[in-house]
Amino acid sequence: MQLTLLKSKIHRATVTGASLDYEGSLAISADLAELVGLVPNEKILVGNLSNGQRFETYAIYGEPRRGLVELNGATAHLGKIGDRITIMSFARCTLKEAAVHEPHIVVLNEKNEIVRYEGGDSEPPNSSDAFPSAGAVEALAPVSACSAVSAVDTTAAVTSCGFALPRGKSSEPSLNWIT
């Protein structure tokens, strides 16, 4: 049996730009996307907290360390600069993988600075830092290109798309209940 679980979540991001003339997608600062394990062209579900709209598109990397979150193409009609959005991606897991899977979640303030982070074994960024160090991102590199996974590592959950998701306990237990 396969389950679809939350893989990545960027919560309360502030829209910083919109471009109707772009072909489509949602641009996210590369460091934020990588921190939660989003890869370029990955399908995402976006919920606009300001107007209630929900839509699917794909992620593209924007310039790192700028806090960019830009609606492109048709999605520019579904929000405006200043809107708060939640960006989510999902992974298919077996029951065994699901037992150890923990999503990567960041919660942002109105300047798209990280205020909370849940990501397993890697160190959460210092709350006084606007963005994570490059070292916090490297652990999320793809294990393989969307291949089937035959076993679950005891130190990291691996999704069926082959991404290693480090395990660990959040210092903020209530983070698991943010919607």
C-alpha positions in Angstrom: 0.0 0.0 0.0 1.2 3.5 -0.8 0.3 6.6 1.3 0.6 10.2 0.2 2.3 12.2 3.0 3.4 15.8 3.4 7.0 16.0 2.4 7.8 19.8 2.5 6.0 22.8 3.8 6.8 26.5 3.7 4.2 28.1 6.0 3.1 31.8 6.0 5.4 32.9 3.1 4.8 36.4 2.0 4.3 36.9 -1.8 7.0 39.3 -2.9 6.3 39.5 -6.6 3.9 38.5 -9.4 4.4 38.3 -13.2 1.6 37.5 -15.6 4.1 37.4 -18.5 6.0 34.4 -17.2 5.0 31.0 -18.5 3.9 29.7 -15.1 5.1 28.4 -11.7 6.0 29.8 -8.3 9.5 31.1 -7.8 11.0 30.5 -4.3 14.4 31.6 -3.0 16.6 28.5 -3.6 17.8 28.3 0.0 14.3 28.1 1.4 13.2 25.6 -1.2 16.3 23.4 -0.7 15.9 23.6 3.1 12.5 21.8 2.9 13.6 19.5 0.1 11.7 21.1 -2.8 13.5 20.5 -6.1 13.1 22.5 -9.3 9.9 21.7 -11.3 8.4 19.7 -8.4 4.6 19.8 -8.2 3.4 21.9 -5.3 0.0 22.8 -3.7 -0.3 26.4 -2.7 -2.9 27.7 -0.2 -3.4 31.5 -0.1 -4.1 32.4 3.5 -5.2 35.9 2.5 -8.0 35.0 0.0 -8.6 31.3 0.5 -7.5 30.2 -3.0 -5.8 26.9 -3.4 -3.9 25.9 -6.6 -1.3 23.5 -8.0 1.8 24.6 -9.9 5.5 23.7 -9.9 8.4 25.2 -8.0 11.3 27.0 -9.6 14.3 28.3 -7.8 14.6 32.1 -7.3 17.7 33.9 -6.2 18.9 32.6 -2.9 19.0 34.5 0.4 16.5 37.1 -0.9 13.2 35.7 0.6 11.7 35.6 -2.9 8.2 34.1 -3.3 6.8 35.1 -6.7 3.6 34.1 -8.5 4.1 33.6 -12.2 1.8 33.2 -15.1 -1.8 32.3 -14.4 -1.0 32.0 -10.6 -0.4 35.8 -10.5 -4.3 36.1 -10.7 -4.6 34.0 -7.5 -2.8 36.3 -5.2 -1.1 39.7 -4.8 2.1 41.1 -3.3 1.8 40.9 0.5 -0.5 37.8 0.6 0.5 35.1 3.0 0.7 31.6 1.4 1.5 28.0 2.4 3.5 26.0 -0.1 3.3 22.2 0.2 4.7 19.1 -1.6 3.8 15.5 -1.0 5.6 12.1 -1.4 4.3 8.6 -1.8 5.5 6.2 0.9 5.0 2.6 1.9 3.6 1.9 5.3 7.2 1.2 6.5 8.5 4.5 5.2 5.5 6.3 6.6 6.3 5.0 10.1 9.6 7.0 10.2 8.8 9.9 7.8 8.9 13.4 9.1 8.2 16.4 6.8 10.5 19.3 6.5 8.7 22.5 7.6 9.7 26.1 7.9 7.4 28.9 9.2 8.2 32.4 8.0 7.6 35.9 9.2 6.2 38.7 7.0 9.8 39.3 5.7 10.2 35.6 4.7 12.7 35.1 7.5 12.6 31.7 9.2 11.0 31.8 12.6 10.6 28.0 13.1 12.1 25.0 11.5 11.4 21.3 11.7 13.7 19.2 9.6 15.1 16.2 11.4 18.8 15.7 12.2 20.1 18.9 10.6 20.5 21.9 13.0 17.7 24.4 12.8 18.8 27.9 11.7 19.4 30.4 14.5 16.3 32.5 14.9 18.4 35.6 14.6 19.6 34.6 11.1 17.3 35.4 8.2 18.2 32.3 6.3 19.9 28.9 6.9 23.5 28.2 6.2 24.4 26.3 3.1 25.4 23.3 5.3 21.8 22.8 6.4 20.7 22.4 2.8 23.3 19.9 1.6 21.7 17.0 3.5 18.6 17.2 1.3 20.2 16.3 -2.0 18.4 13.6 -4.0 19.5 10.1 -3.2 18.4 9.0 -6.7 16.3 10.3 -9.5 12.8 9.2 -8.6 13.6 5.5 -8.2 11.8 3.0 -6.0 13.2 2.5 -2.5 13.6 -1.0 -1.2 14.5 -0.3 2.4 14.1 2.4 5.1 17.4 3.8 6.5 17.4 3.9 10.3 18.8 7.4 10.3 16.7 8.9 7.5 13.3 8.2 5.9 13.5 7.9 2.2 10.5 8.8 0.1 9.5 6.8 -3.0 11.0 9.6 -5.1 14.4 8.9 -3.5 14.9 11.9 -1.3 16.5 11.4 2.1 14.5 13.1 4.8 16.6 13.3 8.0 14.7 12.3 11.2 14.7 14.1 14.4 12.5 15.7 17.1 11.4 19.3 16.9 12.1 21.5 19.8 8.6 23.0 19.0 6.1 20.1 19.2 3.2 22.3 18.3 4.8 22.8 14.9 3.3 19.5 13.8 -0.2 20.9 14.2 0.2 24.0 12.1 -2.1 23.9 9.1 
